[in-house]
Amino acid sequence: MKSISSIFLSINLCSTLCIPTVLPTAIASAQTTATRPDPDIRKIVSMIDSARIEATIRKLVSFGTRNSLSTQTDPNRGIGAARDWLYTEFKRIADDSNGNMKVEIQKWNQPPGPRVPQTTPFSNVVATLSGGQGSDNGRMLVVSGHFDSMPTSPTDGVSDAPGANDDASGTAAVLEMARVMSKYKFRIPIVFMAVSGEEQGLIGATHFAEEAKKANLRIDAMFTNDIIGNSTGGNGVHDDKTVRVFAEGVPSDETAAQATSRRSVGGENDSASRQLARYIKEAAGTYVPKFKVQVIYRRDRYLRGGDHIPFLENGYAAVRFTEPNENYDHQHQNVRTVNGTVFGDLPEFVDFPYITQVARVNTAALASIASAPEAPRQTGIVTARLTNDTDLRWNPSTETDIAGYEIVWRDTDESYWTHSKFVGNVTTFTMKGLSKDNYFFGVRAVDKHGHKSIVSYPRPGR
């Protein structure tokens, strides 16, 4: 299996679109075609184990502090001990994966910065599950949690910083996903990653994303799980059946030319990250139906940031999973009791079954994307004629098991795809009677087993 640093983009994008062929009339009343559940994905989702997630969180808390500036030589305390334990756990999973998984520690020296007083060794623990059919086109997925923690001060490497929710919860979810998915062979590789330095300014995620960009890695989707363990907020609201997924609209790396095109036709709500969030919501509806994905049309919360942001800034589709109601008494606080109020990120404030459900949503979406063909490339709306129809075109897939393509659409004031039509194994289609001025459209690939790709949003072109 190739290492992360050696997986390179191998397919050149076509710079022009072919002339469309007009095909039979689209049915305006067609409803969205339901995704056919995959029994293997259903089984994988069901295998996520709450007891294992709880055990991982308690073990990470036992290191006292996991601040990135804490000791790296003490075998029982600090960021170094936590890193080594995570490596051992991922390695145990890899050793039982029939050769499907490889684990490495990504190391570098971080120069001084606002939250790094002096040059300091940093590291990420990275486990890569190899791909099967279709993996040679370079696509891959990344899911992460950050294993570092902090007390009140991000540069305090001495005080206890249990970090049960922020972010042992996300790290435990990622470790458990790796365990249940490691026995299966998916179409493309999946990287399960525990990163450090999040509290110092997204350092670990930034290092990975920048290295991936330099290597021209094709990361189709990146999930970060950060603060996914508290089902009761500081506002007193208890909600153990919802997770927020933050997805930015206008891409962080948008060029001036892309901005001009977007402004001319709309599309502020149709970035690659928004399509990813819609896909996650759809996958959750199929495999975790009693758990709600609340898509938040923002990059992140006010005054906060997460490890998806460096991926966004490097041009990758990325989203953040977070609980719906946060309790700030249990985030970034020294452990203490004041007037009967307990402060600190302790495991007694974590809802382990809730984390399990969030992990199941992640797993359902990851497995669905990893089983599906890639989204159509060079998808476009033909603007060569004034018409009340909509002419769509896209490049043919290079994958061998394509059954065809599905066109999806919605009213311009709707948030999610509400209608769809399977149009067969073609690369052009005319939606008769549906004006491109009145609807938003998308195209996705469907394989012979019914797996659907993420939707590709078309751009105008002649």
C-alpha positions, 0 to 999 in steps of 0.5 A: 500500500502506498504511504500518505506522502506518495499518493499523487493526483494521476488524472488530468482534468479536461478543460472543455465540455462536449456538445450536449445531446438532447434526451427525453423530457425530464419529469418535473414532479419526480421526487428524490430517489432514495439511496438503496441501503448497502447491507455491509454499510449497515453492518459496519455502522451497527458495530460502533461500540459505546463501551470502547469509546468510553474506555478510550476517553477514560484512558486519554483523560488518565494522562492528566494533560495532553497539552501540546507543550506538556512533557513528551518523555513521561510514560504516564503523563502528557502529550507524548504518552497519549501519542504513544498509546494512540499509536499502539492502539491504531497499530493493534487495529492495523495488525488485525486488518489483514494487511489493509491498514498502515500506521505512522507518526507524522513528526515535525518541529514547530517554530515559535508562534503565538501559542508556541513559545519555542521550537517544539516537536509536534506529531500526528498519528495517522492510520491509512486504510488502503483502497480497493477497486478504483483506488488508483485514481488517487482519491482519498478521505480523511477523518480526524479528532485532535488528541491534545487538550488545554486548561484555561491557558493554551500554553499551560503544559503543567496543569491538569487538562483532562480534555474528555470532550475537547477532544478525547470524544472526537479522537475516540470516535475516530479510533472506533471508526478505524476499528470497525472499518479496518476489516473491509475493503473500500473503493478508495483509501480512508485516513483516520487521524489523531492530530496535535496542536489544535489548541495552539492554532490548528497546527497538526491539521495545518501541517497535514493539509499543507503537506497533502497539497504539496503532494497533490493528494486528492482528498475528496472529503475531510471530516473533523470531530471536535466536541462531540460528547456533551448532550446537555448544554450550558443552557440546560437544553438536553439533546442526544439526537442531533449533531451539528455539521458546519459547512462553509458556503463561499470556498476559502480558496475561491479565485477572483474568476470563480467568484465572478462566475458564482456571482453571475448565477448564484451558487453561494450555497453550493460549495463542495463542502455544502454538497458534502454536508448534504451527502452526510445528512442523506447518509444519516437518514439512510443508516442512522434514521433516528439521529438528526444531522443539523447542517449549519451554513457557517464555516464554524462557530463564533470565536472558535475554529476547528481542524477542517479549516486548514483543509478548506484553505487548501482547497479541500471539501471539509466539515466539522461535527459538533454537539448542538448545545455546548457547555463552556464550563467544561471547555478550556477550563482549569479543573476546580469547583467554585460556589458549587459549580464544577469547572473542567472537561471531565468524563462525568459530563460526557454522554458516551452513547451520544458520541456513539451515534455521532460516530455512526453518522460519520461511519455511514457517510465515510463508508458511503463515499468510499464505496461510491464512484467519484463525482462527475468532473467538468459538470456544466450548464450549457449557456449557448442558447436562451431557452426554458430548458436546461442543458447539462453536460459532464465528463464520463467517469473513468471507473468501470462499474458506472450504471449511469448518472442522476440529475438532482434539482431544487428550487432556489430557495430550498436548502436540500436536493428535493428532486432527482432523475436517473438519466442513464449512462450518458454525459449530456441531458436536457431537462425539458421545461425546467429553466436553469433560471428557476432551479439549482441543478447537480449531477452525481454518478451511480454505480451498478450496486446503487452507490451514489457519489457526492453531487457535482454542482455545474458551472456555466459554460458555452 
